[in-house]
Amino acid sequence: MELEFLLALNKNIHLKPFLDKPYGLNLLFLLDTLENEESDNGIEDTFDKILISKPKKLAFVQYSTHLAKIDAITVNSSPIKKSKKNMRLSKKSKKALISVRKKFNVKLI
């Protein structure tokens, strides 16, 4: 089942970009978790929480910029601190992740 779940993520056009980098899946699930926790996570906060195949900071910022350009994530001003930019899954990515999880009955821990 795990392999089928990963293949389903890879087949989805909104989630496939998260498999481009070794830490992409970590980022996908991390952003989902942080949003569910209503965390005020900026780019640096998110980078600090990457646990798998941690990239160099510049590479992470470039990848994040790429994901934002293709509408896989959003980077918007924080409602708490205006100088901070919050990272979130885009609505399309969030909806796609929910759909794949339902198909495989995968729940957040």
C-alpha positions as CSV (number, residue, x, y, z in Angstrom):
1,M,0.0,0.0,0.0
2,E,2.8,2.5,0.8
3,L,4.2,2.2,-2.7
4,E,0.8,2.6,-4.3
5,F,0.3,5.7,-2.1
6,L,3.6,7.2,-3.3
7,L,2.8,6.3,-6.9
8,A,-0.6,8.1,-6.6
9,L,1.2,11.2,-5.2
10,N,3.6,11.0,-8.2
11,K,0.7,10.7,-10.7
12,N,-1.1,13.8,-9.4
13,I,0.0,17.0,-11.2
14,H,-0.4,19.1,-8.1
15,L,1.7,16.8,-5.9
16,K,4.3,15.5,-8.3
17,P,6.6,18.6,-7.8
18,F,7.0,17.5,-4.2
19,L,8.8,14.4,-5.4
20,D,11.4,16.4,-7.4
21,K,13.7,16.7,-4.4
22,P,14.8,14.2,-1.8
23,Y,13.2,16.4,1.0
24,G,10.1,17.2,-1.0
25,L,7.8,14.6,0.6
26,N,9.0,15.9,4.0
27,L,8.1,19.4,2.9
28,L,4.7,18.3,1.6
29,F,3.7,16.6,4.8
30,L,5.3,19.3,7.0
31,L,3.4,22.1,5.3
32,D,0.1,20.1,5.7
33,T,0.8,19.5,9.4
34,L,1.9,23.1,10.1
35,E,-1.2,24.5,8.4
36,N,-3.5,22.1,10.4
37,E,-1.8,23.3,13.6
38,E,-2.3,27.0,12.4
39,S,1.4,27.5,12.8
40,D,3.0,30.9,11.8
41,N,5.7,29.2,9.8
42,G,7.9,31.3,7.5
43,I,10.5,30.0,5.1
44,E,13.2,29.9,7.7
45,D,11.0,28.2,10.2
46,T,9.9,25.6,7.7
47,F,13.6,25.0,6.6
48,D,14.6,24.4,10.2
49,K,11.9,21.7,10.5
50,I,13.0,19.7,7.4
51,L,14.4,16.4,8.8
52,I,15.0,14.2,5.7
53,S,17.8,15.0,3.3
54,K,18.1,18.5,4.6
55,P,19.3,20.8,1.7
56,K,21.4,23.9,1.8
57,K,19.4,26.9,2.7
58,L,19.8,28.5,-0.7
59,A,18.7,25.4,-2.5
60,F,15.6,25.2,-0.2
61,V,14.7,28.9,-1.0
62,Q,15.1,28.3,-4.7
63,Y,13.0,25.1,-4.6
64,S,10.3,27.0,-2.5
65,T,10.3,29.8,-5.1
66,H,9.9,27.2,-7.9
67,L,7.0,25.6,-6.0
68,A,5.3,29.0,-5.5
69,K,5.7,29.8,-9.3
70,I,3.9,26.6,-10.3
71,D,1.2,27.1,-7.6
72,A,2.1,24.1,-5.5
73,I,2.6,26.3,-2.5
74,T,1.7,29.9,-1.5
75,V,4.0,32.3,0.3
76,N,2.0,35.2,1.8
77,S,2.4,37.8,4.5
78,S,2.0,36.5,8.0
79,P,-1.1,37.9,9.8
80,I,1.0,38.0,13.0
81,K,4.2,39.5,11.7
82,K,4.0,41.5,8.5
83,S,7.7,41.1,7.7
84,K,7.3,37.3,7.7
85,K,6.1,35.3,4.8
86,N,4.1,32.2,5.7
87,M,4.4,29.0,3.6
88,R,1.3,27.0,2.9
89,L,0.2,24.3,0.4
90,S,-1.8,25.9,-2.4
91,K,-5.5,25.1,-2.4
92,K,-4.9,22.8,-5.4
93,S,-2.2,20.9,-3.6
94,K,-4.1,20.7,-0.4
95,K,-7.2,19.4,-2.2
96,A,-5.1,16.8,-4.1
97,L,-3.4,15.6,-0.9
98,I,-6.8,15.2,0.8
99,S,-8.1,13.2,-2.2
100,V,-5.1,10.8,-2.4
101,R,-5.3,10.3,1.4
102,K,-9.0,9.4,1.2
103,K,-8.4,7.0,-1.6
104,F,-5.8,5.1,0.5
105,N,-7.4,5.8,3.9
106,V,-4.3,7.6,5.1
107,K,-4.8,9.9,8.1
108,L,-2.6,12.5,9.8
109,I,-1.0,11.4,13.0
